[in-house]
């Protein structure tokens, strides 16, 4: 099998799908932290988080578009950990369908694809909060149902989860004035107006 030339065969039972899903996870000591799932299969997930977990530790996570998952940490890496996903056969089938949809959705919607009309809010002053609790004032340049462009002096790394006002988002691009973010879920326009400031 040529694809394994020079590599150890991958022992995973399920194919992993690259995703970018925000969420929260809880350790055995019941402390909660924000996280981002960067790849996932019906049997496991790679999680980027500000706090790592011990190998063997039980994790409960709530992930956007996926819901509640639980499992155990099987290995750690710089900035996160890999975990198993414990689920019934029925739940694994549902998860496989969700992951297929998410993978195809991202293939169809290129990062620069502006799917929704943008507008400038009446009150453009807002704040962003990072996972470690630091807060910064920002100005909303424009916003759509799926994301926003922000003028800010702080530029977290691309992929960093943030909270804009009351809305969870992640950094998708750096700009001259600041950053562009994508919301964790597409919202109603009135909800956005209420929650970004």
N, C-alpha and C positions, 0 to 999 in steps of 0.2 A: 504494500500500500504506500504509494509514493508520498502522500500528504504527511506521513509520519517520519519521513527521512530526516534523520538527525534530531528528532524530538521524541520525548517520551509520549506514548499514546495517552490521550486524555481519558481518564477513567470515569468521567461524569456520565450518568445514565441519560441525562437530558441535555439537549442543545441549549446553550445560553444565548440570550437575545440582548443586544446592547440597548439599554434604556437610560432615561434620565428622569427618575421619579423621586419627588420629595416626600418626606414623611418624618415620623418620630419613632424612636425605639426605647424600650425599657429594659434595664439590666435586672439581674436577680435581686439587687438591693433596692429595687423599685424606683431608682432615679431615671428620669427621662431626658433624652437628648434629641436634637434634630438630626436628620440624616438624609442621604441621597443614595438611592440604589442605582448603580451604574451598569450592572448586567444581572440577568436573572433567568432562571429556568423553573419549571414546575417543581424541581427538587432542591434548588439552592439560589443564593443571591450574594452578590458582592456589594458591600455597603461602605460608603465613605461617611465618616463621622468625626466630630471634634473629640470624642472620647472613645478609645478602643475598649474591647472586651477581652476577657480571658478565654483561651481555647477550652471548650467544654461547657462554657457558660450558657445558660438558657436565655433566649432573647424573645421578646414579643415586640412586633413592629406594626405600625399602621402606615401603609404606603398609599399615596394618591393613586387613583385608578385601579388599585389592587385590593385594598382593604387590609384586614388583619392577617398577619402571618406569624408563625412562631417556629422556632427551631433552636439549634445549638451552633455555637461558633466552632468552625472546624480549622480555621487558620487566620492569622492576622497578617496585615501588610501595612506599609507606611501610609497612615491616614485612614485606616479602616480595617474591615474584617470580612471574611467569607463565612456564610452561615448555611446550614441545611434548612429546608422548608419541610416541616412535618405536616402532611395533609392526607386526607382520604383520597382514594382513586378518583372519586367524583370531583373533589376540590381541585385535584391536579389537572383534570381535563378542563375545568373552568379556567384555571390559571393559564394553561397552554393557549386557550382561545383568547384570553385577554392579552397575553404577550404577543401573539401573532398579530392581533389588531394594532397594538402599540407599535410594533416593528414596522408594519405597513404604513401606519399613519405618518411615522417620521420619514419614511422613504418618499411619501407623496408630498409632504410639506417641508421643503427645503428651509434651512435656517433664515434665509433672507426673504422668504415668502411671506409677505404681509397679508395675512388672511382677512384682517378686519380693518375697517376704516379707523383712522386715528383722529383724536381731538385733543385740544388743550383744555385742562380743567380750569374752572373759575378760580379756585384756590390751588395754586400750583406748589405751595410750600408743603413738604411732607418730611418724613424721617425714614431712615432705613435702620434696621437692627440686625446685627450679625449674630451667629450662633452662640458666641461667647458673651452676649449681652451688651456689647458696645453699640451705642446709637450715634447716628450722624444726621444732621439736617441735609435735605436735598431739595432740588426744584424739579418738578415733573415737567419735562419739555413737551411731551405728548404721550398719549395713552390710547390703547385699544382694548378690545375684549380679551386679548391673549397676552398683552405685555405693555411695557412702558420704556421710554427713554428718559434718563435722569441726569441732571447736572449735579455733580458731586465731586468733592475733593478726594474721596476715598474710592479706590478701585479694587474691590475684592477679586480674587482669581475667578476666571470663567468656570462656571459650574457650581460656584459657592451658593448655598441656600441663604436667603435673606428674608426679612419681613419688611414690606413696604407699607407703611401705615398699619393696617391690620391684615394685609394680604400676603400670603406666602408666595415667594417667587424664587427664581435662581438667575444668576448673572449669565447672560449668553454672549455678550460682546462688550468690548471696551470702546469708547468713543473719545473724541477730543475733549468734549465737555464732561464726560463721566462714564456712565455705563448704560447698557440696555438689558432689561430683565424680561423673563417670560413668567407669567403667572402659573401657579401649580395647577389651576383649573380655569377653564374659560368661564367668565362670570357675566351676569346681567349688567348692562351699562349703569343702571342706578345703584347697584351694589358697589361697583367700582368707584363711582363718584363719592359714595358714602365712606368707603374703606381706605382709599389711598391717602386721605389727608388726616 
